[in-house]
Every structure is written in C-alpha cells, then in structure tokens.
Amino acid sequence: MQLIPGADLIEVFSSLQGEGAMIGRRQAFLRFSGCNLSCDYCDTSFLSSPVCRIEENPGSGDFITCRNPVPLDRIMGLLEGWLSRFPGAHHSISITGGEPLLHAELLQLWLPQLRQLLPVSLETNGTLPAALRLIVPFIDYVAMDIKLPSATGIETDWECHDNFLRIAAQIDCTVKLVVDDATSDDELSRAATVVNAVSPSIPVIIQPITRHNKVAVRVPRLLAMQSLVAAIHPETIVIPQTHVFLGVM
C-alpha cells in the first residue's frame, strides 16, 4: 500500500466562494502554502507555517491548529464529518493558495481520494502548465488568472499562459483578469486574444481590484474595459470580489 505524505497547508475552512464563476457557492477550502509569484494586489498570506488552521465546525470561524504536514486522513475525516452533518451544503472542494500547483506531485496522490467526496476546483495563477498536466485527470474545474502587469507589478509570460490554458481547456475552465485604473487597453486586448484563440466559449471574468473594501475601478472605465474585451471575446463577464462585502473568508 502506497504511503501518502501529508501536505503543508495554511488553513482548511468552509465558506462561500467570493470570486469568479463559482461565486456564491459554498466550498471546502484547502489553502496550500507557497507561491511562485508576488503580485502587488495579493491579499492572502501564503507563507509556510509549522501549523495549519482548521475550522472543525464548518462556517463557525472558530479554528484549531494542527501540525504541518497535515495527513490526508485528517482532512478526509474532517470533510466526511462536514458532509454528514450538512448534506448538500458544499458544492465542491477548492484547492487554493498561494499557488497549489507547487504541490502537484502530492496532489496527484490526494485528489483521487478527495474527489470521492466532492468535485474538485483548482484556483491557480496559470503559470505552471507542466504541473497542471499532472493533475488534470483529477480535477473538475479550473479558475485561472492571466496576470496583467499593470495590476500585479510583474511581467506577463504570455506564452506560458497560453500553454496553460490549452491544458485547462480540456475541462471546465474560466479565466480571470484582475484590473485596476492603470490597466491598459493593450493588455486587455492581448489577454482576450489569447483566450479566444484557445476557445471562444471559455468565460473571461474581469475582476476590478478591491481596496479598503471598495471596488477601486471607476464604473466608466470598467465598462470601457468590458466593451474592449467583449469585442474580441464575447464570453466576458464583470464580477467584483464579494467576500469582502459579506465579511467572510
């Protein structure tokens, strides 16, 4: 019998998805440590810690700590308890970070078992196509960012995003563009062109940056962005972050 290693997790909790195509759906979130990027707007701590925060009573906001690495059977038992006590409440498991694909070899072992409980959704920065290829058979949804330099403060690797998206398009995939007032038309046009060349049916979600619990992009500019992207890729939606307004994780 294969020994499955534990995972270096930051936190495990139950909440409503506040971004993207899954917005409003309740998910079981497994937040993995580490990231290969450092975006200016990032509001999530992804540094490794000796302990993981675990919400034993889902949605309570009350956490206990568990030493890292966390065993798979600890997570399986926790989620089985949630599903037994609250049948139908959770739509899926969100594998998030940081950048969870840094743990792709581990996820190859974890996801087949987790997927027996709920569908699996991957949240990713879309820059590690070789890692994605390892776990595509074990996931149901991909929520991928295309990182625009005006918002992230880092250069966009367009070829890498294109390669990633061609793999992600094999399953249910959405692309998110985080934008602010400095986002250029050229960035948006290139992102829309990349997505449309892979598949015209992939939803592109324009997500304005949130600052101080407010959408930080003026409505006229946001509408102009939507018009520009939709002219190239009609399957375009504007969705702000909602968890900051709801006050949930």
C-alpha positions in Angstrom: 0.0 0.0 0.0 1.4 3.4 -1.0 2.3 5.7 1.8 0.7 9.1 1.1 2.6 12.1 2.5 1.0 14.9 4.4 0.5 18.4 3.0 1.9 21.8 4.0 -1.4 23.6 4.5 -2.1 27.2 5.7 -5.8 26.7 6.5 -8.8 24.5 5.9 -12.3 26.1 6.2 -15.8 26.2 4.8 -17.1 29.4 3.2 -18.8 31.0 0.2 -16.7 31.5 -2.9 -16.3 35.2 -3.3 -14.8 35.4 -6.8 -15.2 34.1 -10.3 -17.7 31.7 -11.8 -18.2 29.8 -8.5 -19.3 33.0 -6.7 -21.9 32.3 -4.0 -21.3 28.6 -4.0 -20.2 27.1 -0.7 -16.9 25.3 -0.9 -14.5 23.4 1.4 -11.2 25.4 1.0 -7.8 23.8 1.3 -5.2 26.5 1.2 -1.7 25.3 0.3 1.4 27.2 1.2 3.9 28.8 -1.2 3.6 30.9 -4.4 5.9 31.4 -7.3 4.8 35.0 -7.9 4.5 38.1 -5.8 1.6 40.2 -7.0 1.1 43.7 -5.7 -2.6 43.3 -5.0 -2.4 39.9 -3.3 -4.4 39.9 0.0 -3.5 36.3 1.0 -0.7 35.1 3.3 0.8 32.0 1.7 4.0 31.6 3.8 4.6 28.2 5.2 3.9 27.7 8.9 4.6 25.0 11.4 0.9 24.7 12.0 -2.3 24.7 9.9 -5.5 26.4 11.0 -8.5 24.0 10.8 -12.2 25.0 11.1 -13.6 21.9 12.7 -17.2 23.3 12.8 -17.8 24.5 9.2 -18.6 28.2 8.9 -18.2 28.9 12.5 -15.0 30.9 12.2 -13.5 29.0 15.1 -10.2 27.4 14.4 -7.9 24.9 16.0 -4.3 24.2 14.9 -2.8 21.0 13.5 0.9 20.5 12.9 2.2 20.5 9.4 2.4 18.4 7.3 -1.3 17.6 7.7 -2.1 13.9 7.0 -4.6 13.2 4.2 -6.7 11.0 6.6 -7.1 14.0 8.9 -8.6 16.1 6.1 -10.7 13.2 4.8 -12.2 12.6 8.2 -12.9 16.3 8.6 -14.7 16.7 5.3 -16.6 13.5 5.8 -17.9 14.9 9.0 -19.0 18.1 7.3 -20.8 16.3 4.6 -22.6 14.0 7.1 -23.7 16.9 9.3 -24.6 19.3 6.4 -25.6 17.2 3.4 -25.8 19.2 0.2 -24.3 22.3 1.6 -21.0 22.1 -0.1 -20.7 22.3 -3.9 -17.0 21.4 -4.2 -13.5 21.4 -2.7 -11.4 24.5 -3.6 -7.7 23.7 -3.9 -6.2 27.2 -3.5 -3.1 29.0 -2.2 -0.7 30.7 -2.8 -0.1 28.5 -5.8 -1.3 25.0 -5.2 0.4 23.6 -8.3 3.7 23.9 -6.5 2.4 20.7 -4.7 1.4 18.9 -8.0 3.1 15.6 -7.2 1.4 15.5 -3.8 -1.9 16.5 -5.4 -1.6 13.5 -7.7 -2.0 11.3 -4.6 -4.5 13.4 -2.7 -7.0 14.4 -5.3 -8.3 11.0 -6.4 -9.4 10.4 -2.8 -10.7 13.9 -2.1 -12.7 13.7 -5.4 -14.6 10.8 -4.0 -16.2 13.3 -1.6 -16.9 16.3 -3.8 -15.9 17.7 -7.2 -12.5 19.5 -7.1 -11.9 23.1 -8.2 -8.4 24.4 -8.7 -7.5 28.1 -8.2 -4.3 29.0 -9.9 -2.1 31.8 -11.3 -1.9 29.9 -14.6 1.9 29.8 -14.9 2.8 26.1 -14.3 1.5 24.2 -17.3 3.7 21.1 -16.7 2.3 20.8 -13.1 -1.3 21.2 -14.3 -0.8 18.4 -16.8 0.0 16.0 -13.9 -3.4 16.6 -12.1 -5.8 17.3 -15.0 -7.4 13.8 -14.7 -8.3 14.5 -11.1 -10.0 18.0 -11.2 -13.4 19.2 -12.4 -12.9 22.9 -12.6 -10.0 25.3 -13.2 -10.2 29.0 -12.2 -7.1 30.5 -13.9 -5.7 34.0 -13.7 -4.0 35.8 -16.5 -1.6 38.1 -14.7 -1.6 41.6 -16.1 1.5 43.7 -15.3 -0.4 46.9 -14.5 -2.2 45.2 -11.6 0.4 42.7 -10.5 3.6 44.6 -10.8 5.3 41.7 -12.7 5.7 41.0 -16.3 3.2 38.7 -18.0 4.5 35.4 -19.5 2.0 35.2 -22.4 3.4 32.0 -23.9 3.2 30.3 -20.5 -0.4 31.4 -20.0 -1.3 30.2 -23.5 0.3 26.8 -22.8 -1.5 26.5 -19.5 -4.9 27.5 -20.9 -4.7 24.9 -23.7 -4.4 22.2 -21.0 -7.0 23.8 -18.7 -9.5 24.0 -21.6 -9.8 20.2 -21.6 -12.1 20.6 -18.6 -14.4 23.3 -17.2 -12.3 26.4 -17.2 -12.6 30.1 -16.5 -10.1 32.9 -16.9 -9.9 35.9 -14.5 -8.3 39.3 -15.3 -7.7 41.4 -12.2 -7.7 45.0 -13.3 -7.3 48.5 -11.9 -7.5 52.0 -13.4 -3.9 51.6 -14.7 -4.7 48.5 -16.8 -4.0 49.3 -20.5 -6.1 48.5 -23.5 -3.2 46.6 -25.0 -3.0 44.3 -22.0 -6.7 43.6 -22.2 -6.7 43.0 -25.9 -3.8 40.6 -25.8 -5.4 38.6 -22.9 -8.7 38.4 -24.8 -6.9 37.3 -28.0 -5.1 34.6 -26.1 -8.3 33.2 -24.6 -10.3 33.4 -27.8 -7.6 31.6 -29.8 -7.9 28.6 -27.4 -11.7 28.6 -27.2 -14.4 31.2 -27.7 -16.5 29.5 -25.1 -14.2 30.0 -22.1 -15.7 32.7 -19.8 -13.4 35.6 -19.2 -14.1 37.4 -15.9 -12.9 40.9 -15.4 -12.4 41.5 -11.7 -11.7 45.0 -10.5 -9.2 45.3 -7.7 -10.7 45.9 -4.2 -9.1 48.4 -1.9 -10.5 49.4 1.5 -13.5 47.2 0.9 -14.5 49.1 -2.2 -14.2 48.4 -5.9 -11.2 50.5 -6.9 -12.0 51.0 -10.6 -14.4 53.7 -11.8 -17.5 52.4 -13.5 -17.0 54.2 -16.8 -13.5 52.7 -17.1 -14.8 49.3 -16.1 -17.5 49.4 -18.8 -14.9 50.5 -21.3 -12.8 47.5 -20.4 -15.7 45.2 -20.8 -16.5 46.6 -24.2 -12.9 46.2 -25.4 -12.6 42.6 -24.2 -16.1 41.5 -25.4 -15.4 42.8 -28.9 -12.7 40.2 -29.1 -14.1 37.6 -26.8 -17.9 37.9 -26.3 -18.0 35.5 -23.4 -16.9 38.2 -21.0 -18.3 39.0 -17.5 -17.6 41.6 -14.9 -17.6 40.2 -11.3 -16.1 42.0 -8.3 -14.9 40.3 -5.2 -17.8 39.7 -2.9 -16.4 38.1 0.2 -15.0 41.5 1.4 -18.6 42.9 1.3 -20.1 39.8 3.0 -17.3 39.7 5.6 -16.5 36.1 5.0 -13.1 34.4 4.4 
